[in-house]
Amino acid sequence: MIYLKNLLFQDKFHSKWLIFIIDLLIVISSLFISFFIKDGLRFNETNNYYIILYSCIAALSFFSMRIHTRIIRYSNTKDMQRVITAVLVTNLAFLIVLYSIINPYLQLNLNNHKDVFLVNIFISSIVLIGFRILIKDLFHFITYQTATTKKENVLIYGSNTSSILIKNTVETQEGTKMQVQGFIDTAADKLYKCIEQKIVYPDIAIDRLYKKFAIKTLFITSEHLKASGNKRAIEKCISLGIRVITVPPTNQWINGQPSINQFKDLKIEDLLERDPIKLCKDHILKDLTGKRVLVTGAAGSIGAEIVRQVLSFNPELVVLCDQAETPLHNIQLEIEDSNNKSRVHLFIADIQNSNRIKMLFNQYKPQVVFHAAAYKHVPMMESNPTEAVLTNILGTKSMADISLEYNVEKFIMISTDKAVRPTNIMGASKRIAEMYIQSLNNAVINDNSTQQTKFITTRFGNVLGSNGSVIPRFKMQIERGGPVTVTHPEIARYFMTIPESVQLVLEAAVMGTGGEIFLFDMGKPIKIKDLALNMIKLAGFKPGEDIKIVYTGLRPGEKLYEELLNKEEEIIPTYNDKIKISKTISHNYNNINENVNMLLAFNLINNVDEMVSLMKKMIPDFISKNSCFEKLDAKFQKTEIVNS
């Protein structure tokens, strides 16, 4: 049996020509049988000429269409269609040659043989397809009989054509040793019916199938993964410890076939991703096409994604500004691979350095500025408050002032939900930056000057997979074998994927008229503990047994829950239900600017306590948590600064 397997399936060169010879023998034999059905035993000499000519044409047709080069054990419906097409082409070519070339010279009586060729098409097609099905089943039988290890039982989500192709790939790929036990679907008209000898089950049957067959893996395509109704099946698999493998969309398959090398483990980002965001791309196109765009913090997760998406709207140029040399170099290499090199310019600078930034504006004259540069790590900024003030406040002030000076059309600042009722220096610094941006926009409007830059703020929560975020950290801890560290069992955060957050930034930038703070629909907050549990299960481990979760306590400046809206703020809806506008209290530019300058003065002499105290006066609801600056809350009774 092993010898038969090697003869038919291992030697690619010999098996290819063996199939070619067998195909020819089949079509020639089919023609013999067709003549026999038509004429019985009265086989005349003319029929011999027909068969010789037919054999030559069949050999030429089959060779040119290369049906013998297809790997039979991977045969699918498209391969069967190719076989039928080859048979039709052969018979059509034969009839053309017979009628147009041979018959005028030999004056053959062809009327008696028209039915022969119709019968031949039917017989040869059936036998050729049957031969391939036989070989395919034989391969599966021999592979199963000669397997030295036990097959792993798996399920496939969906029951359409792509799901069937996935089944064929899984079962025929050498070395995978998997056996498909059924399909999972929600379509009522398909349930408990058979597809390729496999039953289609509802998702509620996963538990029963797991117990019956010891299911190890579920395969699911990206298309099924994004459908909101299919989350129940995935969550059930995770709870049972069934590994979930994602298959790329069909347009990414190689030669119309899924490859086992393209299959990936389900990521936590896939679980948290919501339904696709619908953008008004026409508006964005109108706003960005042909424009000169500057992105600060372009080497960071959000900044780099802004660059990628802005480039898709055909701007005149995009300037990437960052002080991080290596990450900026990496994004440059990525852009060069995407053939956008001519429209991209790199500029290394610290946003605190106003002289250097003015050089940038003089050289490139940006019309739209996306300001993503900022320090964002809460515990680190709690330990280094002066740097948070310099980058997040002074850097933003410098960028905004210079943008106004050079008459930029729009300035879009990327803010954070940590700016709402802040409990840490990082959040407070971003809130003061928001206040400065809004007050500057008000000053521009009130002055009625020719400089009409529109200052817009976008505020959202955590982004999945960003540099330094919790997900990459959990992945590293799981790879090391644990433990996974969570600060508190009740801590929860809003999450959004990087691409969808940037999509909303672009649309908010378009709809902004100046002075707004745009809030994004972040969905429901997710407990970090649940995130850790799911990531451990997705990695194939049992929480608490294989990998433990350890609670380390809240870090300096950290709070249990984040918010997107202050008490004084009201929400105004927009035409995009994923984007809302915060109607905030108005800030007087002179007051805010004076306080910001005082902050910078305290910063310059390194008087941290006075600097943080002033931040708390500027933001009445800034109350430190788990921080050395809690002493300042108790030291004095805060008085609200009137900003009107």
N, C-alpha and C positions, 0 to 999 in steps of 0.2 A: 504493500500500500504506500509506503514511503517512497519506493522507486517510482510508482505511478504519479505521485504528487510532484516529484522532482522532474519527471519527464514532461508533464503537462504544464507545470506552473513556474518552475525555477529557471530553466534555460530559456531566456527571453528570445534569443535568436532562433533557435530551432522551433520553439512553440509557435512563433509568428508564422513561419513558412508551413508548418504542419497545419495550422488553421486555414491558411490560404489554399492548400491542396484539398483539405476536407471540404471547404466551401465550394470549390470547383467540382469536386466529385458529387456533391449534393445537387448543384444546379444541373449538371449533366444527367444525373440519374433521374432528376425530376422531369427533364425533357423526355427521356426514355419512357417514363411512366405515363406522361401525358399522351405520347403517341400510342402507347399500348391501350390507354383508356379510350382513345378515339378510334384507332384502327384495329385493335385486338392484336392478333398474331400476324396480320398482314403488314409486315414491316418491309417497305421497299427501299431500293438503293438511294432514292432521292432523300429519304429521311437521314441517311448517313451524312450526306452533304450538309443538311440542315444542322445536324449535331456538331459536325466539325467546325462549321462557321460560328455556330452559337457558342461553342467552347472557347474559341479565340476571342470573341467579343466579350464574353463573360470574364475571361482572365484579364483582359485589358481594363474593363470597367471596375472590377473588384480591386485590381491593383491601384488604379488611379484614385479611387475613393478611399483606399487604405482601411477598409473595414477589418482586415486581418491584423492590423496593428493595435486595435483596441484591446485592452486587458479584459478578458471575458469575465473574470470573477468580480469585476467592478461594473458590469453591464447594467444599464438602466434603460428607461423608456426611450431616451434619445438615441441610444445605440441601436435599439430595435427599429426605430424609424429610419436610421441610416441603412440598415440591412434591407428594409422594404424599398427604400429609394434606389439602392444599388440594383435590386432585382428589376424594378421598373425601368431604370435606365438601360440595363442590359437588354431587356426584351424590346424596348423602344428602338434602341440602336440597331438591334438585329433586324427588326421589321423595316427600318429605313434603308439599311444596306440591301436587304432582300428585294424590296419593291423598286428602289431607285437605281441599283447597280446590277444586281444579278438577274432579276426577272426579265428585264428588256432583252438580254442576250439568250437566256435559256428558255424563256417562255414557259415558266413553271405554272402549274395549276395551284394557286395559293388559297383558293376559296375553301378547299376542303380542310385547311389546316388552321383557320382563324381561331377556332375553339381550342386548338391544342395549346396555343400560347397563353390564352386566358387561364386555362387549367394549370399550365406550367407556372405562371406568376403566383397563383394561389398555393400550389404544392411547395415550390422552392422557398417561398417566404415562410410558410409554416415550419418546414423542416429546418431552415437556417436558424430561425428564432428558437425552435425547440432544442437544437443542438447547443446553443448558447446557454439556455436555461439549464440543460442537463449538466454541462460543464461547470456552471456556477454552483449548482446544488452539489455536484460531486466534490468540488473544492471544499465547500463548507463541511460536507460529511467527512472527508479525509482529514481536514484540519482538526475537526472535533475529535476524531478517533485517535489521531496521533498527538494530541495536546498532552503535555506532561504535567500541566498545572490546571487547577480547577478554574472554570470560567467565572468571571465577575458579572453578576446580574445587574443590568442597568435599565432605566426607563428613558423615554424621549418625550419631551413636551411638544404637543402639536401632532397633527395627523395629515398635514398637507404634503405636497411633493418634496419640499425641502426637508421635511422630517424623515421621509422615506430615504432620501439620499444620505442623510446623516446616519440612519440605521445601517445602510449598506457600507458606509465608510467605517463605522464602528466595528461591524462584524467581520469585515474582510481585511482590515488593516493588520498586517502581520505584527505580532508582538503585543497587541492590545489585550487579547484574551478576554473579550467582553461578549456577553450574550444579552441581546435586547429581549426583555420579557413583556414589553407592551408599550403602548403610547398613552399619554395623558392629554385629555382635551376637555373643553367645556361646551363644545357644540353638541346639542342634544341629539341631532340627527346622525351623529357618528358614534355615539356611545355604545359599547358592547358589540360593535361590528368588527370584522377582521380586515386588516391591511397587511398583506404579505405574511399571512399566517399568525399575525400578532393582534391581540385584542386592544381596542381603544377603551380606556378606563376614564371615569371622571376623577377630578382631583381629590375628592373625598376618599378615594380608594387607595391613596398612597400609603396610608398607615397599614392597611391590610396587606398590600403587596410587599411592603417592607418586611412584615412578619413572615409572609409565605415564602418569598424568594430571597430574603436577606439582601435587599436592594442596596447597592453601594453608591450608585451615581445616577444623577438626572442630567440629561443634556437638554439645553434650551437655547433657541436662537435669540439674537439681539432683538428681533422684531417682537417676539413673544415676551421678552424680558421687560420691555417698556410699556406693555399693556397693563393698566392698573388692576384689571381683574385677575391677573395671574400671580399676584404677590402671595396669595393664600397658599398656593402649591409650593412656592419657594420657601416660605416661612415654615411650612410643615416639614419640608425636607431638612431644613437647618435644625429644627427642633429634634428630629429623629437622628441627626448625625449623617444624613445622606449628602455626599459631596455633589455640588452643583457646578456643572461645566457649561460655560457660555460658548456659543458658536457664532462667528461673525455673520453679518447680513449677507444674503445671497450675492449681492453685487461685488463682494470682496472675495468670492470663491475663485479658485484657480481652475480655468477651463470648465466652469460650470459645476465643479465638484468641490465639496468641503474637504479640507485637508486636516488630518489629525494634528498637524503642527500648528494650526490656527486656533485650536481649542484652548481656552483659558479658564482658570478657576474663577468662579464668581467673586467679584470684589464688593466690599462694603459700599463703595460708591454706587454700584449698580442697584443695590437694595434701596438706597436713600434717594435715588434720582426720581424726580417726579415726571409727570407728563410733559412732553416737549412744550417749550414756550413759543407762543405765536407772536412774531414780531411784525411790525409795519416796516418792512425793509425798504419800501419805496421812500419813506420819510428819511430813513438813515442814509440811503443812497444820495438823496438830494442834499443832505446836510454835510456829507463827508467827501463825496466825489469831487476830485480836483482840488481838494483843500490841502494845506500844509498843516500837519498834525504833530504836536509834541506830546510825548508820554514820559512823565517822570516816574522813577521807580520801575523802569522798563525791564529790568532784569529779574524782578520779583514775580511771584505766581500770577497775581492779578495784572500787573503791568505788562507782562509778556503776552498774556491772553488778549489784552486790549490791542496790543500791536498786531497779533495774528488776525483778529476780527476786523480791525480797521483796514488792514491791507486788502481784505476781501471786498471792500467798497470803493476800490480804485482811487485812493487819494493821490495828490501830486507827489507828496513825499511824507515820510514818517520819521521823526527824530526820536531816537531812543536815548534818554538821559538817565544815567545811574552812576554811582561811585563804585559799585562792585565790579571789578575788572573781569574776573573769570566768568561769573554768570552772564555778564553782558556779552562776552566773547562767545559763550555757548548759544545764546539766542541769535547772535549774528550768523553762526554756522548753520543753524536751523533755517534761517531766512534765506541764506544763500542756496540751500538745497531746494527751496520752494520757488526759485527763479524770481524773487522780488528784490534782489540785491540793489538794483539801480534806483529803487524808490526809498531805500532805507539809509539813514545816516546815524552813526553812533557818536555820542558826545558824553565823555566822562566828566562828571562834575558833582560837587556837593551842593545841594539846593540852598544851603546856608550862605554860600559864597555868591553874593549878588553880582559882583563884577564878572565872575565867570558865567553866570546865567545871562547877563546882559550881552556877553559875547555870543552866546547861543542865539539870542533873539535877533541880534544884529545880522548874524550870518544866515539864519534860516527863516526868519520872519514868520513864525507859526501863527495860524489863524484859529486853531482849536487846541486847547491844552487839557490833557487828562492828567490830573495830579494824583498819582498813586504812591509816591515816595513817602514813607513814614516808618517810624519804629512802632511795632505792634505787640511785642511780647510783654505781657502784664508784669510778671515777677521781675524781669530784667529791668524794665523801666522804673519799677518801684525802688530798685537798688541804685538806679542811675537817673534820677529825676531831671538833672540839669540837661542831659542829652535828649530826653523826651521833649523838653521845652524848646531846645535849640532846633531840633529837626521838625517836630510836629507843629510847633507854633511859629518860630522864626522862619523856618524853611517855607511854610505855607504862606506866611505874610510876604516874604520876599518874592515868591513866585507870583502871588496875586498882584502885588504892587507893580511888578515889572510887566505882567500881562496887561494891566490897565495902561501903563505907560506906552506900551507898543500897540495898543488898541486891538488886542486879541478879541475875536468875536465871542468865543465862549470859553469859560474856565470851569472845568468839572472836577470837583474834589471828591476823592473816595474816602468816606468816613466809616464808622463802625458803630454797632449797637452798644459797645462799651462806653460810648459818649453819653448815653442816656442814664441819668442818675448815677454818675460814675462813683466807683468805690476804689479807684486806683489812679495813679499819675497818668498812665497811658490814656485811659478813657477821658480824664479831665483835660489833658492836652489836646485831644481831638475835638472835644466839645468847645474849647476856647477857639480852636481853629475854625470850627463851624460858625461860631459867633462873629469872628472877624470877617469871614467871607460874606456872611449875610449883611453885616453892617456896612461893608465896603460897597456891596451892591446897592443898598439903600442910599448911600452917599452919592453914587454915580447918578442914580435916578433924580435925587433932589437937586443936584448941581446943574442938571440939564446941559451938561457939557457935550462936546462932540465925541468924547471917548465913552462909548456905550458898551463896554464888555459886560456880558451876562455871566454872573457867578452862580453856579449850581452845585449843590451838595447831594451826594447819594450815600445812603446809610443802610448797611446790611450786616448780617452776622458772620459766623465762621464759614469758610469755604473748604470743601472737601479736598484733601490732598495738597493743600498749600504748604509752602516751606515752613517747617517747624510746627505744623498742626498735629493734633492728637492721633490721627490715623497712621501717618508714617511711623510715629513713635510706637504705637501699639504693634504695628507690623514687625518692627525690629525686636521688640520684647518677645513676641510670639516665636519668631525665628530663633531666638536665643533659648527658648524653652521656658520663658517666664521668669519671674511673675510679671503680670500686667499691672501697672500702677495707676490707680484712679484716685483723685484727691478726696472725693466724698461720694457716698452711695446715692445721694439725691441730686448731685450737680447735673444740670441740663443745659443744653445749648441749641441754638438754631443752626441748621446746616444748609448749604447750597453748593452745587458744583461750580467750579471755576468758570466753565463756559457759559452756564446760564446766568450767573451773576454779572458777567461782562455783557452779555446780551441785553440785560435790563439796564446796565449803565449806559450803553449806547442809545437805547431808546429814550431813557430819561433825559439824556443830553439833548436829544432832538426836541422833545416836548417842553423842555425848560425855557422859561422866559426871563429868569433871573431871580435870585433870592430864595428859591425853593429848597427844601430838604426832601428828597425823594426816598420813600421807604419801599422795600421790596417784600413781597409775600414769601416768607421763609418757611411756610408750612408750620408744622407743629414742632415744639422743642423736643429734643431727643435726649434721654438720659445717657450720660457717658458710660455708666455701668452697663446698660443694655447694648451700647455700641461695642464695648469690650467683649461681652458675652458672645455676640453674633460673630465678631471677628475670630474669636477662638474656635467657635463651631465651624465657621467657613474654612478654617485651616485644617479641619479634620481632628480636632482635639476636644476633650471633654473638660469644660470649665470646672475648676475645683479639684479635679483628679489629675489630668495631664498638665494643665497650666492653671495656676492659682491667680486670683485677683487680690491685690493688696491695696488697702485704702491708706493714703499717706497724709491726709489732712489738707485743708484749703491752703493754697499758696498766698504769699503776700499780695494784697490788693484784689484777690479773687472773690467772687460772689457766686451763690448757688444758681441764680437765674439771671439771664440777660433780658433786656427790654429794648424795644424799638422806638418807644414814644415816651416823652416826658409828660407829666401830669398837666402842664399848661398847654400842651400841643393838641391840636385837633386834626383829624384826618379828612382830607379831601380826595375823592376818587378821581381816577383818570380814565381815558378810553381803554387802557390796558388794565385788566383786573388784577394783574400781578404787581402793579405799581400804584402807590398812593403818595399824596403830597402831605407833608406835615405843615400845618398852618401854625407857625411859631410866633412868639412875641417879638416885636420889633426891637432891634438893638441900635443905640446911637453910636455912630462911627467914632466920634471924638472921644467918648467915654471908653469904648472898647480899645481904641488905639492907644489911649493914655495908659490904661491898665496893662496892655501887652508890653508897652515900652518899659513900664515899671518891673514887670516880670523879668524882662531881659536884663534890666539893670541889676536886680537881685541875683540873677543867674551869673552875670559877669563877675560879681564879687564873691560868688559861691555861698551866698546866704540862703541855704536851702529852706530853712524853716520859714523865713519871711516870704520866700517865693511860693511855697506850697500854701501858706496862709492866705496869700493874695489870690491864688487859684480858687481856694475854698470860698473867699468872699465874692469872686466873680461868678461862681457856680454854687448857689445856696444849697443845692441838694447833693453836693460832693462830700460824702462822708466815707472816710477810709475804713476798710475792713481788713482785719488780720495784717495790719501794717504798723510800722513804727510811727506813721503820721497820725495815728488815732489820738495821740496826745494833743495834737493841735485842735481836734474837734472839741475836746474837753477843756482846753485852755481858755478859750474865749467863746462868747456867744456870737454867732455869725449874724451879720447884718447884710441885708440884701442891697446891692448897689442898684440904684435906679438908672436904667439905661434908656431914658427917654427924654 
